[in-house]
Amino acid sequence: MTTLSDIGVAAAINISSALLFFLAFAILRLQPWNDRVYFPKWYLKGLRTDPVHGRAFASKFINLDWRAYCGFFNWMPEALRMPEPELIDHAGLDSVVYLRIYLIGLKIFVPIAFLAWTVLVPVNWTSSGLEGAQIKNITSSDIDKLSVSNVHSRSERFWGHIIMAYAFTFWTCYVLLKDYEKVASMRLGFLAAERRRPDQFTVSSIIHIFTYRNMLVLVRNIPPDPDESVSDLVEHFFLVNHPGHYLTHQVVYDANKLAKFVKKKKKLTNWLVYYQNKLERTSKRPEIKTGFLGLWGKKVDAIDYHITEIDKLSNEIVVEREKVINDPKSIMPAAFVSFKSRWAAAVCAQTQQSRNPTLWLTEWAPEPRDVYWRNLPIPYVSLTVRRLIIAVAFFFLTFFFMIPIAFVQTLASLDGIQKAAPWLKPLVKIPFIKSFIQGFLPGIVLKLFLIFLPTILMIMSKFEGFESISSLERRSASRHYLFNFVNIFLGNILTGTAFQQLSSFIHQPANQYPVTIGTAIPLKASFFITYIMVDGWASIAAEVLMLKPLIFYHLKNFFLVKTEKDREEAMDPGSIGFNTGEPRIQLYFLLGLVYAAVTPAVLPFIIVFFGLAYVVFRHQIINVYNQEYESGAAFWPDVHFRIVLALIVSQIVLMGLLTTKKAASSTPFLIVLPILTIWFHRYCKGRFEPAFVKFPLQEAMMKDTLERATEPNLNLKGYLQNAYVHPVFKDSMDVDDDDEEILSMDLETESATVRTKRQSRRNTPLPSKNNDASSLSV
């Protein structure tokens, strides 16, 4: 059992580590050669220049200005100085709303911690339930006396816990209500006020396509027709069913093979530039070997070799590109459809298009940066099967991860270590070693076991076939949260309880099992405290140091950078990582709400996490992260739901604990709380969630009217017709005039007569297999 001294040693180690990371960051960020690592966002915006140029040799590597070192921690107030409206303009709404999750944690847990330490800690501490518990093999420490386990069974003191549970629930719901309302308002305001900005969202030309994303709809599961191509069918369908509103469309191509060729050509071109630069410097033509990795094979002229390979690959690209454009098998039954107004797009995206609800499925199109092009060619009918396969795989992944969880709990128990390795018995008796093993080692081992989990979950999400990066991240985050709930929360409690109370389970009568478990669950708080310090203190401090990107950047600069373009691309600024960051935040919400009324000692550690993480990630969002997409805070309903779920779990856990404590007279009063919380969630879902999944027709019409008044001559089609062309077509080569017509589908849509390539039914020997296409006839 982890003691107070063990937690003290863990706190000392983690606080020292955090301070060391902050000190290293404060020094490294001032060095000129690290400028691209710690301020990449400003380089991407073109607002910062490389300080290495124009300096003396020594000054290129080390900042010799001693005054710069006087304010080691100036970056913290600087991170808090930028106001929220400016931050939205600088980093986007997604990043700002993501930061609000940390602020919600502080809003919820600071008042809860004050109440818990004022009311519950004295109630728990002045009891002596653990001393009088007649349960074998349960060991406790001083910190466990702060938990509800220390209160005697049938005690009237449990009324204090019940009253605080009501207070915690009402306060949490109040904060969630206000923030849901605020974020919904921010989203609608963001969509209404957004305008074209030439500094972001580059597509085929420099445009801010998010402005017009609400004029675009993604259509999937387009039914096949023997008389018309997919492109003609889409044009015909929308001209008939959305007359006067349809503008243009772009069909989806299966260009994954072409993308591989283009990627290979870029790599060869980069090498060619490198060898040409080398020739200019040395006046000697470079040579390479054509074998594996250039280690063996025939020696040839490097420049001539790469020119030949590029020419060959260019020819292959031309052939593959023509095949993709002209082969009907490469055209997928999906398309991006543009409308003349947001109102028309809203009607299309939010209504059923066909009498068969499985055909002509429409949804809002993600912005071009957000599209995950590799998944668009996946047939819609296979998505259900893919998701069933992944559901089964995720179940087994979650189930089998209980094995390392059990190993971690073995480390948390000295008895388990001594039984598994008797030769370590003299070593674990040393006080510092004992405190290190019980207070620090379990948390760091669990953290190591979880390193590859986000990558595995993202691979699963990609296999499921989601068509946008934002939906991939949200799906991965939901699975990550479920994994954390089952394994990190329930798994550590249940496996730890089973290991510690195994002999009790064997020798005790069955009616004592709930008492043993109910008493032991609060005692696992000490393990979670050590885990919070490792994952929520030291790891957050390591985030700002960015040790891995720093090392990779300099390794690339030394070994791989061949051109100035390489130097610009050597530093990957990354993004907020919603699929990894949000599940971790939700784990702390779960732990904080569950243990608020059970073991309030956990709360100060969680508050430190939320405060520290808010400052660190605000700094990273301002200076480092370059968000891959902008969803307009579409993830907020998921965030709200998981906090509500954590609140319900905390209420059920408290009811279970009081039941084991035989508080029969007071426990029934807790039954109302889950009911009220579920009602609260349903109210918020009905009141605010539509703002995140639908676009109000009133808002759409207001935006359209304002735009027509301010920009009456806007060539909307010029912005939209090539916005959703597959990026590989833009990278492979310049689009010629003929292909431009094929790719952009620049069609006349004003004609009163709808053109069609369908044959007369009298002369058609075989009728169309699409029964629902009858609505297309003019």
C-alpha positions in Angstrom: 0.0 0.0 0.0 1.4 3.4 -1.0 2.1 5.5 2.0 2.2 9.3 2.5 6.1 9.2 2.3 5.9 7.2 -1.0 3.7 9.9 -2.4 6.1 12.5 -1.1 9.0 10.9 -2.9 6.9 10.6 -6.1 6.0 14.3 -5.8 9.6 15.3 -5.3 10.7 13.3 -8.4 7.9 14.7 -10.6 8.2 18.3 -9.4 12.0 18.2 -9.9 11.5 16.7 -13.4 8.9 19.4 -14.3 11.2 22.2 -13.1 14.1 20.7 -15.0 12.1 20.6 -18.2 11.0 24.2 -17.7 14.5 25.3 -17.1 15.9 23.5 -20.1 13.1 24.9 -22.3 13.8 28.5 -21.0 17.4 28.1 -22.1 16.9 26.2 -25.3 14.2 28.4 -26.7 16.6 31.4 -26.6 19.2 29.8 -28.8 19.1 30.9 -32.5 19.5 27.4 -33.9 16.4 26.2 -32.1 14.2 29.1 -33.2 12.4 27.0 -35.9 11.6 24.3 -33.3 10.0 26.6 -30.6 8.4 29.2 -32.9 7.4 27.3 -36.1 3.9 28.8 -36.3 5.3 32.3 -36.8 7.5 31.1 -39.6 4.5 29.5 -41.3 2.7 32.8 -41.1 5.7 34.6 -42.5 6.0 36.8 -39.4 9.4 35.6 -38.2 12.8 35.3 -39.9 15.6 33.0 -39.1 17.9 34.7 -36.5 20.9 32.7 -37.8 21.3 34.7 -40.9 23.6 37.7 -40.7 25.1 36.8 -37.3 28.7 36.0 -36.3 29.6 32.3 -36.3 29.2 31.8 -32.5 26.0 33.9 -32.4 24.4 31.5 -34.9 24.3 28.8 -32.2 24.4 30.5 -28.8 22.5 33.6 -27.7 25.3 35.7 -26.2 23.0 38.4 -24.9 23.0 37.9 -21.1 19.9 40.1 -20.7 17.8 37.5 -22.5 18.4 35.0 -19.7 17.1 37.3 -16.9 13.5 36.3 -17.4 13.5 32.5 -17.5 9.7 32.1 -17.1 8.5 35.2 -19.0 6.9 32.8 -21.5 4.2 31.9 -19.0 2.7 35.5 -18.7 3.3 36.0 -22.4 1.2 32.9 -23.1 -1.7 34.3 -21.1 -1.5 37.8 -22.6 -3.1 37.3 -26.0 -6.9 38.0 -25.7 -9.4 35.3 -26.8 -10.6 37.1 -30.0 -7.1 37.6 -31.2 -6.3 34.0 -30.4 -9.2 32.8 -32.5 -8.0 34.8 -35.4 -4.4 33.5 -34.8 -5.1 29.8 -34.2 -8.7 29.1 -35.0 -11.8 28.3 -33.0 -10.9 24.7 -32.5 -7.7 25.5 -30.6 -9.4 28.2 -28.4 -12.3 25.9 -27.5 -9.9 23.1 -26.8 -8.2 25.3 -24.2 -11.6 26.0 -22.6 -11.7 22.3 -21.6 -8.9 23.0 -19.2 -10.6 26.2 -17.9 -13.8 24.1 -17.3 -11.6 21.8 -15.2 -10.4 24.7 -13.1 -14.0 26.2 -12.8 -15.4 22.8 -11.6 -12.7 21.5 -9.3 -11.4 24.6 -7.5 -14.8 25.3 -5.8 -15.3 21.5 -5.3 -11.9 21.1 -3.7 -12.6 24.0 -1.4 -15.9 22.4 -0.2 -14.5 18.9 0.0 -11.5 20.0 2.1 -13.7 22.2 4.3 -16.4 19.7 4.9 -15.5 16.1 3.9 -11.8 15.9 4.9 -12.5 16.8 8.6 -15.5 14.3 8.6 -13.3 11.5 7.2 -10.2 12.3 9.2 -11.9 12.4 12.6 -13.5 9.0 12.1 -11.8 5.7 12.8 -13.5 3.2 10.5 -10.3 1.7 9.1 -8.9 0.9 12.5 -12.2 -0.8 13.5 -12.7 -2.6 10.2 -12.7 -6.4 10.8 -11.4 -7.2 7.3 -8.2 -9.1 6.8 -5.4 -8.2 4.4 -6.5 -4.6 4.0 -3.7 -2.1 4.7 -4.0 1.6 4.8 -1.9 4.7 5.3 -2.4 8.2 6.6 -3.7 9.5 3.3 -6.5 6.8 3.3 -7.8 8.3 6.5 -9.0 11.2 4.4 -11.3 8.9 2.4 -14.8 7.7 3.0 -13.5 4.3 4.0 -12.4 5.8 7.3 -16.1 6.5 8.3 -17.8 3.8 10.4 -20.6 1.8 8.9 -24.2 3.1 9.5 -22.6 6.5 10.6 -24.7 9.6 10.4 -21.7 11.4 8.9 -22.6 10.0 5.5 -25.2 12.8 5.3 -22.3 15.1 4.8 -21.1 13.1 1.8 -24.7 13.1 0.3 -25.1 16.8 0.7 -21.7 17.5 -0.9 -22.6 15.1 -3.8 -25.7 17.3 -4.5 -23.5 20.4 -4.3 -20.9 18.9 -6.6 -23.5 17.8 -9.1 -25.4 21.1 -9.2 -22.2 23.1 -9.6 -20.8 20.9 -12.3 -24.1 21.1 -14.3 -24.2 24.8 -13.9 -20.6 25.2 -15.3 -21.3 22.8 -18.1 -24.6 24.6 -19.0 -22.9 28.0 -19.2 -19.9 26.8 -21.2 -22.1 24.8 -23.6 -24.1 28.0 -24.2 -21.0 30.0 -24.6 -19.3 27.6 -27.0 -22.5 27.3 -29.1 -22.6 31.0 -29.4 -18.9 31.2 -30.3 -19.4 28.6 -33.0 -22.4 30.4 -34.6 -20.6 33.7 -34.4 -17.5 32.2 -35.9 -19.4 30.8 -38.8 -21.3 34.1 -39.3 -18.3 36.4 -39.1 -15.7 34.2 -40.9 -14.4 35.8 -44.1 -11.8 34.9 -46.7 -8.3 35.2 -45.4 -5.4 34.6 -47.9 -3.0 33.5 -45.1 -4.6 30.1 -44.5 -6.5 27.3 -46.1 -4.6 27.2 -49.4 -6.4 25.0 -51.9 -5.9 25.4 -55.7 -5.6 29.1 -55.2 -5.1 31.2 -52.1 -8.6 31.2 -50.6 -10.2 30.7 -47.3 -12.6 27.9 -48.3 -14.1 27.6 -44.8 -16.1 30.7 -45.6 -17.9 28.7 -48.3 -17.9 25.3 -46.7 -21.5 25.8 -45.8 -22.2 25.9 -49.6 -20.8 22.5 -50.2 -22.3 19.1 -49.5 -20.7 15.6 -49.7 -23.0 13.1 -51.5 -22.3 9.4 -51.1 -23.8 6.1 -52.3 -24.8 7.5 -55.6 -26.7 4.7 -57.3 -25.2 3.3 -60.6 -27.0 4.0 -63.8 -26.2 2.2 -67.2 -27.2 5.3 -69.2 -25.2 8.0 -67.5 -21.8 8.4 -65.9 -21.5 9.4 -62.2 -20.8 13.0 -63.1 -23.7 13.3 -65.5 -26.0 11.5 -63.0 -25.0 14.0 -60.2 -25.5 17.0 -62.4 -28.9 15.7 -63.6 -30.1 14.8 -60.2 -29.4 18.1 -58.6 -30.5 20.2 -61.5 -33.9 18.4 -61.3 -34.3 18.3 -57.6 -32.6 21.6 -56.6 -33.4 23.8 -59.6 -32.0 27.3 -59.5 -29.8 26.4 -56.5 -27.3 23.9 -57.8 -23.9 25.4 -58.9 -21.3 22.8 -59.7 -19.8 19.5 -58.5 -16.6 17.5 -58.3 -16.8 13.7 -58.5 -14.4 11.6 -56.3 -11.6 9.7 -58.0 -9.7 6.7 -56.6 -6.3 8.3 -57.1 -4.4 6.5 -54.3 -2.0 4.8 -56.7 -1.3 8.1 -58.5 -0.6 9.7 -55.2 2.2 7.1 -54.6 3.8 8.0 -57.9 3.6 11.8 -57.2 5.1 11.3 -53.8 8.0 9.3 -55.2 8.6 12.0 -57.9 8.8 14.7 -55.2 11.4 12.7 -53.4 13.5 12.2 -56.6 13.2 15.9 -57.5 14.4 16.9 -54.1 17.5 14.6 -54.5 18.1 16.2 -57.9 18.1 19.7 -56.5 20.5 18.5 -53.8 23.0 17.0 -56.3 22.8 20.1 -58.5 23.6 22.3 -55.6 26.5 20.0 -54.7 27.8 20.4 -58.3 27.7 24.2 -58.0 29.7 24.0 -54.7 32.4 21.5 -55.7 32.5 21.7 -59.6 32.7 17.9 -59.6 29.8 15.9 -60.9 28.5 13.7 -58.0 28.1 10.0 -58.4 26.0 7.3 -56.7 25.5 3.6 -56.7 22.2 2.3 -58.0 21.9 -0.6 -55.6 20.0 -0.8 -52.2 20.3 2.5 -50.4 23.2 3.5 -52.6 25.5 1.0 -50.8 26.3 -1.2 -53.8 25.6 -1.5 -57.5 26.8 0.2 -60.6 28.2 3.7 -60.1 26.5 6.4 -62.3 26.3 10.1 -62.6 23.8 11.2 -59.9 22.3 14.1 -61.8 21.8 12.2 -65.0 20.4 9.2 -63.1 17.8 11.3 -61.3 16.8 13.2 -64.4 16.2 9.8 -66.2 14.3 8.4 -63.3 12.1 11.5 -63.0 11.4 11.4 -66.7 10.3 7.8 -66.5 8.1 8.5 -63.5 6.6 11.5 -65.2 5.5 9.3 -68.1 4.0 6.8 -65.6 2.2 9.6 -63.8 0.7 10.9 -67.1 -0.5 7.4 -68.0 -2.0 6.8 -64.5 -3.5 10.2 -64.4 -5.3 9.7 -67.7 -6.5 6.3 -66.5 -7.9 7.8 -63.3 -9.7 10.5 -65.2 -11.1 8.3 -68.0 -11.6 4.9 -66.4 -15.1 4.5 -65.0 -13.8 2.1 -62.4 -11.7 4.9 -60.9 -14.7 7.2 -60.4 -16.4 6.6 -57.1 -20.1 6.9 -56.4 -19.5 10.1 -54.4 -19.2 13.8 -55.2 -18.8 17.2 -53.6 -21.7 19.3 -54.7 -21.7 23.2 -54.6 -24.7 25.4 -54.3 -25.3 29.0 -55.0 -26.2 29.8 -51.4 -25.8 28.6 -47.9 -29.5 28.3 -47.6 -29.7 25.8 -50.5 -26.8 23.8 -49.2 -28.4 23.6 -45.7 -31.6 22.3 -47.2 -29.8 19.7 -49.2 -27.4 18.6 -46.4 -30.2 18.3 -43.8 -32.9 16.5 -45.8 -33.5 13.1 -47.4 -32.9 13.2 -51.1 -34.5 10.0 -52.3 -37.4 7.7 -51.5 -34.8 5.1 -50.7 -33.0 6.5 -47.5 -29.8 4.5 -48.3 -29.2 6.3 -51.6 -28.0 9.9 -52.3 -26.8 10.4 -48.8 -25.9 14.0 -48.1 -23.8 15.5 -45.3 -21.9 18.7 -44.8 -18.6 18.6 -46.7 -15.5 18.9 -44.6 -13.1 21.7 -45.6 -10.5 20.6 -48.2 -7.7 20.5 -45.6 -9.9 18.2 -43.5 -10.7 15.7 -46.2 -8.9 12.3 -45.7 -8.7 11.5 -49.4 -7.5 7.9 -49.0 -10.8 6.9 -47.5 -13.1 8.5 -50.0 -12.8 5.6 -52.5 -14.0 3.1 -49.9 -17.4 1.8 -51.0 -20.1 3.0 -48.7 -21.7 -0.4 -48.4 -18.5 -1.8 -46.9 -18.4 0.7 -44.0 -20.8 -1.2 -41.8 -18.7 -4.4 -42.1 -15.5 -2.5 -41.5 -16.9 -0.9 -38.3 -18.1 -4.3 -37.0 -14.6 -5.7 -37.5 -13.0 -2.8 -35.7 -15.6 -3.1 -32.8 -14.6 -6.7 -32.3 -10.9 -5.9 -32.6 -11.2 -3.0 -30.1 -13.0 -5.3 -27.6 -10.1 -7.8 -27.6 -7.5 -5.0 -27.4 -9.3 -3.6 -24.4 -9.7 -7.0 -22.8 -6.1 -8.2 -23.3 -4.7 -5.0 -22.0 -5.8 -6.1 -18.6 -2.6 -8.2 -18.5 -0.2 -5.2 -18.4 -2.6 -3.5 -16.0 -2.3 -6.4 -13.6 1.5 -6.2 -13.9 1.4 -2.5 -13.0 -0.7 -3.3 -9.9 1.8 -6.0 -9.0 4.4 -3.2 -8.9 2.2 -1.1 -6.7 2.2 -4.0 -4.1 5.4 -4.8 -2.3 4.0 -8.2 -1.4 3.5 -9.0 -5.0 7.0 -7.9 -5.9 8.5 -10.0 -3.1 6.5 -13.1 -4.1 7.4 -12.7 -7.8 11.1 -12.0 -7.1 12.2 -13.0 -3.6 15.8 -12.0 -4.3 14.6 -8.3 -4.3 13.4 -8.5 -0.7 16.5 -6.9 0.9 16.4 -4.1 -1.8 12.8 -3.1 -1.4 13.3 -2.7 2.4 15.5 0.4 1.7 13.1 3.3 2.4 13.9 5.3 -0.7 13.8 2.3 -3.0 10.5 1.3 -1.4 9.0 4.7 -1.9 10.3 4.9 -5.5 8.8 1.5 -6.4 5.4 2.2 -4.9 5.1 6.0 -5.5 6.7 6.5 -8.9 7.4 3.2 -10.8 3.7 2.1 -11.3 2.7 5.4 -12.9 5.7 5.5 -15.3 5.3 1.9 -16.3 1.6 2.4 -17.1 2.6 5.5 -19.1 5.1 3.4 -21.1 2.5 0.7 -21.8 0.2 3.4 -23.3 2.7 4.9 -25.7 1.5 3.1 -28.8 -2.2 3.1 -28.0 -3.0 6.4 -29.9 -1.4 5.1 -33.1 -3.2 1.8 -32.9 -6.6 3.5 -32.3 -6.0 5.9 -35.2 -5.2 3.0 -37.5 -8.5 1.4 -36.5 -10.4 4.6 -37.2 -8.8 4.9 -40.6 -9.8 1.4 -41.4 -13.4 2.2 -40.5 -13.5 4.6 -43.4 -14.2 8.1 -42.0 -13.8 10.7 -44.7 -12.3 13.6 -42.7 -9.3 14.0 -40.3 -11.6 15.6 -37.7 -14.0 12.7 -37.7 -11.0 10.3 -37.5 -9.7 12.2 -34.5 -13.1 12.3 -32.8 -13.6 8.6 -33.3 -10.2 7.7 -32.1 -10.7 10.0 -29.0 -14.0 8.2 -28.2 -12.3 4.8 -28.3 -9.4 6.1 -26.3 -11.8 7.4 -23.6 -13.6 4.1 -23.4 -10.2 2.3 -23.2 -9.1 4.6 -20.4 -12.4 4.1 -18.5 -12.2 0.3 -18.7 -8.5 -0.2 -18.2 -7.0 2.7 -16.4 -9.9 3.4 -14.2 -11.9 0.2 -13.7 -8.9 -2.1 -14.5 -6.6 -0.6 -11.9 -9.3 -0.7 -9.3 -10.5 -4.2 -10.0 -7.1 -5.8 -10.6 -5.6 -4.0 -7.6 -8.5 -5.0 -5.4 -8.3 -8.6 -6.6 -4.5 -8.9 -5.9 -4.7 -7.3 -2.5 -7.8 -9.1 -1.3 -7.3 -12.5 -3.0 -7.0 -14.4 0.3 -10.0 -12.5 1.7 -12.1 -13.6 -1.2 -11.1 -17.2 -0.6 -11.7 -17.4 3.1 -14.5 -14.9 3.6 -18.3 -15.6 3.3 -19.9 -14.3 0.1 -21.8 -11.6 1.9 -18.5 -10.0 2.9 -17.3 -9.5 -0.7 -19.1 -6.1 -1.3 -17.7 -4.8 2.0 -14.1 -5.8 1.1 -14.4 -4.2 -2.4 -16.3 -1.1 -1.1 -13.6 -0.5 1.5 -10.7 -1.1 -1.0 -11.8 1.1 -3.9 -11.1 4.4 -2.1 -7.7 3.1 -1.2 -6.7 3.0 -4.8 -6.7 6.8 -4.8 -3.0 6.7 -3.9 -2.2 4.9 -7.1 -4.1 7.5 -9.2 -2.3 10.3 -7.4 1.1 8.9 -8.4 -0.2 8.4 -12.0 -1.5 12.0 -12.2 1.9 13.3 -11.1 3.7 11.3 -13.8 1.2 11.9 -16.6 -0.2 15.2 -15.6 2.8 17.1 -14.2 6.0 15.8 -15.6 4.6 14.9 -19.0 2.9 18.3 -19.4 6.2 20.0 -18.6 7.9 17.8 -21.1 5.4 18.9 -23.8 6.7 22.4 -23.8 10.3 21.2 -24.0 9.5 19.2 -27.2 12.6 17.0 -26.8 11.6 14.6 -29.5 10.9 17.2 -32.2 14.1 19.1 -31.1 16.3 16.0 -31.6 14.6 15.0 -34.9 14.9 18.5 -36.3 18.6 18.7 -35.7 19.2 15.1 -36.9 17.3 16.0 -40.1 19.3 19.2 -40.5 22.6 17.3 -40.1 21.9 14.2 -42.2 18.8 14.7 -44.4 18.4 18.4 -45.2 19.6 19.0 -48.8 17.8 22.1 -49.9 16.3 25.2 -48.3 12.8 23.7 -48.8 14.0 20.7 -46.8 15.0 23.0 -44.0 11.6 24.6 -43.9 9.9 21.1 -43.8 12.3 19.6 -41.3 10.3 20.9 -38.4 6.8 19.5 -38.0 4.9 21.8 -35.7 2.3 19.3 -35.0 -1.2 20.1 -33.8 -3.2 20.0 -30.5 -3.8 16.2 -31.0 -7.5 16.0 -30.0 -7.4 12.2 -30.3 -4.7 12.0 -27.6 -5.2 15.1 -25.5 -8.9 15.1 -24.9 -9.1 11.5 -23.6 -6.4 12.3 -21.1 -8.4 15.4 -19.9 -11.5 13.3 -19.6 -9.7 10.8 -17.5 -8.9 13.5 -15.0 -12.5 14.7 -15.0 -13.5 11.1 -14.2 -11.0 10.8 -11.4 -11.8 14.2 -10.0 -15.6 13.7 -9.9 -15.4 10.1 -8.7 -13.0 10.8 -5.9 -14.3 14.3 -4.9 -16.7 12.8 -2.4 -14.7 9.6 -1.8 -11.1 10.7 -1.4 -10.7 14.5 -1.7 -7.0 14.2 -1.4 -6.9 13.6 -5.2 -8.3 17.0 -6.1 -5.3 19.3 -5.5 -3.2 17.1 -7.8 -5.9 17.4 -10.5 -6.1 21.1 -10.1 -2.4 21.5 -10.6 -2.7 19.5 -13.8 -5.5 21.7 -15.3 -3.7 24.9 -14.4 -0.3 23.8 -15.7 -1.7 22.2 -18.8 -3.7 25.4 -19.6 -0.6 27.6 -19.6 1.6 25.1 -21.5 -0.9 24.4 -24.3 -1.8 28.0 -24.6 1.8 28.7 -25.3 2.1 25.8 -27.7 -1.0 26.9 -29.6 0.3 30.5 -30.0 3.9 29.6 -31.0 4.1 26.0 -32.2 1.0 24.0 -33.2 -0.4 24.4 -36.7 -3.9 23.0 -36.7 -4.5 20.7 -39.7 -8.1 21.7 -40.0 -10.9 23.9 -38.7 -14.1 22.2 -37.6 -15.7 25.2 -35.8 -15.5 23.3 -32.4 -17.6 20.5 -33.7 -16.2 18.2 -31.0 -17.8 20.0 -28.1 -20.9 17.8 -27.8 -18.5 14.8 -27.2 -16.6 16.7 -24.5 -19.9 17.7 -22.7 -21.2 14.1 -22.9 -18.1 12.6 -21.4 -18.0 15.0 -18.4 -21.7 14.2 -17.8 -20.9 10.5 -18.0 -18.1 11.0 -15.4 -20.6 12.8 -13.2 -23.1 9.9 -13.4 -20.3 7.3 -12.7 -19.3 9.3 -9.6 -22.8 9.2 -8.3 -23.2 5.5 -8.9 -19.8 4.8 -7.2 -20.8 6.8 -4.2 -24.1 5.0 -3.9 -22.3 1.7 -4.1 -19.8 2.7 -1.4 -22.5 3.9 1.0 -24.4 0.7 0.4 -21.4 -1.3 1.5 -21.2 1.0 4.5 -24.8 0.0 5.3 -26.1 3.6 5.2 -29.5 2.4 4.3 -31.3 5.4 5.6 -29.3 8.0 3.6 -28.3 6.1 0.4 -31.7 6.3 -1.3 -31.5 10.1 -1.4 -28.7 9.7 -4.0 -30.9 7.9 -6.5 -32.3 11.2 -7.6 -28.9 12.5 -8.7 -28.4 10.3 -11.8 -31.9 10.9 -12.9 -31.5 14.7 -12.7 -28.1 14.5 -14.4 -29.5 12.5 -17.3 -32.4 15.0 -17.6 -29.9 17.8 -17.7 -27.9 16.1 -20.4 -31.0 15.6 -22.5 -31.9 19.3 -22.1 -28.5 20.4 -23.2 -28.5 18.0 -26.1 -31.8 19.3 -27.4 -31.0 23.0 -26.7 -27.4 23.3 -27.9 -26.3 20.3 -29.9 -28.1 21.2 -33.1 -25.8 24.2 -33.4 -22.9 21.7 -33.9 -24.6 19.3 -36.3 -26.9 21.6 -38.3 -26.7 25.0 -39.9 -29.9 27.1 -39.1 -31.7 28.2 -42.3 -32.2 31.6 -40.6 -28.4 32.1 -40.1 -27.8 30.8 -43.7 -30.2 33.3 -45.2 -28.8 36.2 -43.2 -25.3 35.3 -44.3 -26.3 35.0 -47.9 -28.2 38.3 -47.9 -25.3 40.1 -46.3 -22.9 38.7 -48.8 -25.0 39.6 -51.8 -25.3 43.1 -50.5 -21.5 43.5 -49.8 -20.2 41.5 -52.8 -22.8 41.6 -55.6 -20.3 40.6 -58.3 -18.6 37.7 -56.4 -17.6 34.9 -58.8 -18.6 32.1 -56.4 -18.1 29.4 -59.0 -14.5 30.5 -59.5 -13.9 29.8 -55.8 -15.7 26.5 -55.6 -15.3 24.6 -58.8 -11.8 23.3 -58.2 -11.7 23.5 -54.4 -12.3 19.8 -54.0 -10.1 18.4 -56.8 -8.0 15.7 -55.4 -4.6 17.2 -54.4 -2.7 14.7 -56.4 -4.0 16.2 -59.6 -2.6 19.6 -58.6 0.7 18.1 -57.6 1.2 15.8 -60.6 1.4 18.4 -63.3 -0.3 21.5 -64.6 -3.8 20.8 -65.6 -4.4 21.3 -69.4 -7.5 22.8 -70.8 -9.2 19.5 -71.6 -8.6 18.0 -68.3 -9.6 21.2 -66.6 -13.1 20.7 -68.0 -13.2 17.1 -66.8 -12.0 17.9 -63.3 -13.9 21.1 -62.6 -17.1 20.1 -64.2 -17.6 23.6 -65.4 -21.2 23.1 -66.6 -23.9 25.5 -67.6 -26.5 25.3 -65.0 -28.8 28.2 -65.9 -30.6 26.5 -68.7 -34.2 25.9 -68.2 -34.0 22.5 -69.9 -32.1 19.8 -68.0 -29.7 18.0 -70.3 -29.5 14.2 -70.1 -27.7 11.5 -71.9 -30.3 8.9 -71.2 -31.8 7.0 -74.1 -35.5 6.9 -74.7 -37.1 4.1 -72.8 -38.8 2.9 -76.0 -35.4 2.3 -77.6 -33.5 1.1 -74.5 -33.5 -2.7 -74.4 -32.5 -3.0 -70.7 -34.1 -0.6 -68.2 -32.0 1.1 -65.5 -31.4 -1.0 -62.4 -31.9 2.1 -60.3 -35.6 2.1 -59.4 -35.3 5.3 -57.4 -33.8 7.1 -60.4 -37.2 7.5 -61.8 -37.4 10.8 -60.0 -34.7 12.1 -62.4 -36.9 12.0 -65.4 -37.8 15.4 -66.7 
